[in-house]
């Protein structure tokens, strides 16, 4: 297969910084014009985001302190995959239970996106969970401060529309869900 003329050639790669959750990778690259430069990006495991519905059709959300923006963020359960996850659905079920204490009767894959591929190799897998009930114990990581809440789909949509909810994963999950729901 021919190489695309826009492609960069990676000459060297090293981890410049590593912490729990992600690494910063620095690559020395050759650009299409033959010049060389360095390119840094965030590397992290694949993640899952869950849009969970109760049997009554309400959405299970979370309120979580987000240090990077110094405020409580309202959104959906999200988390990285872990080595013990059998597959992406298992990761979604685990994150839903850990962050909300809810378990789902059924999950459906919604979409997979690269939310920030200009600066990260992140891949996010979105799921819709149905029949979610508070039947598990919330098991938060040491650095998580999360309060589960419930809202209607209409209230969640309005909060995204007005900019009250700014969390990109929640905006993407809801937007794709509403887009695909309109096709049905």
PEHU-V129836 format. One record per residue. N is the residue number from 1. RES is the residue in three letters. SS is DSSP state (hx for helix, st for strand, lp for the rest). OMEGA is omega in radians with two decimals (* if undefined). Layout:
# PEHU-V129836
<<N	RES	SS	OMEGA> <N	RES	SS	OMEGA>>
This chain:
# PEHU-V129836
<<1	UNK	lp	-3.14> <2	UNK	lp	3.11> <3	UNK	lp	3.12> <4	UNK	lp	-3.13> <5	UNK	lp	3.08> <6	UNK	lp	-3.02> <7	UNK	lp	3.01> <8	UNK	lp	3.09> <9	UNK	st	3.10> <10	UNK	st	-3.12> <11	UNK	st	-3.11> <12	UNK	st	3.11> <13	UNK	st	3.09> <14	UNK	st	3.06> <15	UNK	st	-3.12> <16	UNK	st	-3.11> <17	UNK	st	3.12> <18	UNK	st	3.08> <19	UNK	st	3.09> <20	UNK	lp	3.09> <21	UNK	lp	-3.14> <22	UNK	st	3.03> <23	UNK	st	2.95> <24	UNK	st	-3.10> <25	UNK	st	3.04> <26	UNK	st	3.11> <27	UNK	st	2.91> <28	UNK	st	-3.04> <29	UNK	st	3.00> <30	UNK	st	-3.12> <31	UNK	lp	3.14> <32	UNK	lp	3.13> <33	UNK	lp	3.11> <34	UNK	lp	3.06> <35	UNK	lp	3.13> <36	UNK	st	3.13> <37	UNK	st	3.06> <38	UNK	st	3.12> <39	UNK	st	3.13> <40	UNK	st	3.05> <41	UNK	st	3.10> <42	UNK	st	3.08> <43	UNK	st	-3.13> <44	UNK	lp	3.10> <45	UNK	lp	3.06> <46	UNK	lp	-3.13> <47	UNK	st	3.06> <48	UNK	st	3.05> <49	UNK	st	-3.05> <50	UNK	st	3.00> <51	UNK	st	-3.00> <52	UNK	st	3.10> <53	UNK	st	3.03> <54	UNK	st	3.07> <55	UNK	lp	3.11> <56	UNK	lp	3.11> <57	UNK	lp	3.05> <58	UNK	lp	-3.14> <59	UNK	st	3.07> <60	UNK	st	3.13> <61	UNK	st	3.02> <62	UNK	st	2.94> <63	UNK	st	-3.03> <64	UNK	st	3.05> <65	UNK	st	3.09> <66	UNK	st	-3.05> <67	UNK	hx	-3.08> <68	UNK	hx	3.14> <69	UNK	hx	3.05> <70	UNK	lp	3.09> <71	UNK	st	3.01> <72	UNK	st	-3.11> <73	UNK	st	3.04> <74	UNK	st	-3.10> <75	UNK	st	-3.08> <76	UNK	lp	3.07> <77	UNK	st	-3.10> <78	UNK	st	3.05> <79	UNK	st	-3.14> <80	UNK	st	3.03> <81	UNK	lp	3.14> <82	UNK	lp	-3.07> <83	UNK	lp	-3.10> <84	UNK	lp	3.08> <85	UNK	lp	3.13> <86	UNK	lp	-3.13> <87	UNK	lp	-3.09> <88	UNK	hx	3.11> <89	UNK	hx	3.10> <90	UNK	hx	3.10> <91	UNK	hx	3.13> <92	UNK	hx	3.11> <93	UNK	hx	3.14> <94	UNK	hx	-3.13> <95	UNK	hx	3.11> <96	UNK	hx	-3.13> <97	UNK	hx	-3.10> <98	UNK	hx	-3.01> <99	UNK	hx	-3.06> <100	UNK	hx	-3.02> <101	UNK	lp	-3.14> <102	UNK	lp	3.01> <103	UNK	st	-3.06> <104	UNK	lp	3.01> <105	UNK	lp	-3.07> <106	UNK	st	3.08> <107	UNK	st	3.03> <108	UNK	st	3.06> <109	UNK	st	-3.14> <110	UNK	st	-3.10> <111	UNK	st	3.03> <112	UNK	st	-3.12> <113	UNK	st	2.96> <114	UNK	lp	-2.94> <115	UNK	lp	-3.09> <116	UNK	lp	-2.97> <117	UNK	lp	3.00> <118	UNK	lp	-3.09> <119	UNK	lp	-3.08> <120	UNK	st	3.05> <121	UNK	lp	-3.10> <122	UNK	lp	3.01> <123	UNK	lp	-3.12> <124	UNK	st	3.14> <125	UNK	st	-3.10> <126	UNK	st	3.12> <127	UNK	st	2.96> <128	UNK	st	-3.14> <129	UNK	st	-3.11> <130	UNK	st	3.10> <131	UNK	st	-3.08> <132	UNK	st	-3.14> <133	UNK	st	3.11> <134	UNK	lp	-3.07> <135	UNK	lp	3.13> <136	UNK	lp	3.08> <137	UNK	lp	3.10> <138	UNK	lp	-3.12> <139	UNK	lp	-3.06> <140	UNK	lp	2.98> <141	UNK	lp	-3.08> <142	UNK	lp	-3.08> <143	UNK	lp	3.11> <144	UNK	lp	3.03> <145	UNK	lp	-2.98> <146	UNK	st	3.04> <147	UNK	st	3.08> <148	UNK	st	3.10> <149	UNK	st	3.04> <150	UNK	st	3.10> <151	UNK	st	3.07> <152	UNK	lp	3.08> <153	UNK	hx	3.14> <154	UNK	hx	3.12> <155	UNK	hx	3.11> <156	UNK	hx	3.12> <157	UNK	hx	3.13> <158	UNK	hx	3.13> <159	UNK	hx	3.06> <160	UNK	hx	-3.11> <161	UNK	hx	-3.08> <162	UNK	lp	-3.12> <163	UNK	lp	3.07> <164	UNK	lp	3.04> <165	UNK	lp	-3.10> <166	UNK	lp	-3.14> <167	UNK	lp	-3.04> <168	UNK	hx	3.14> <169	UNK	hx	3.11> <170	UNK	hx	3.12> <171	UNK	hx	3.13> <172	UNK	hx	-3.11> <173	UNK	hx	-3.11> <174	UNK	hx	-3.13> <175	UNK	hx	3.12> <176	UNK	hx	3.13> <177	UNK	hx	-3.12> <178	UNK	hx	3.11> <179	UNK	hx	-3.12> <180	UNK	hx	3.10> <181	UNK	hx	-3.14> <182	UNK	hx	3.13> <183	UNK	hx	-3.06> <184	UNK	lp	*>>
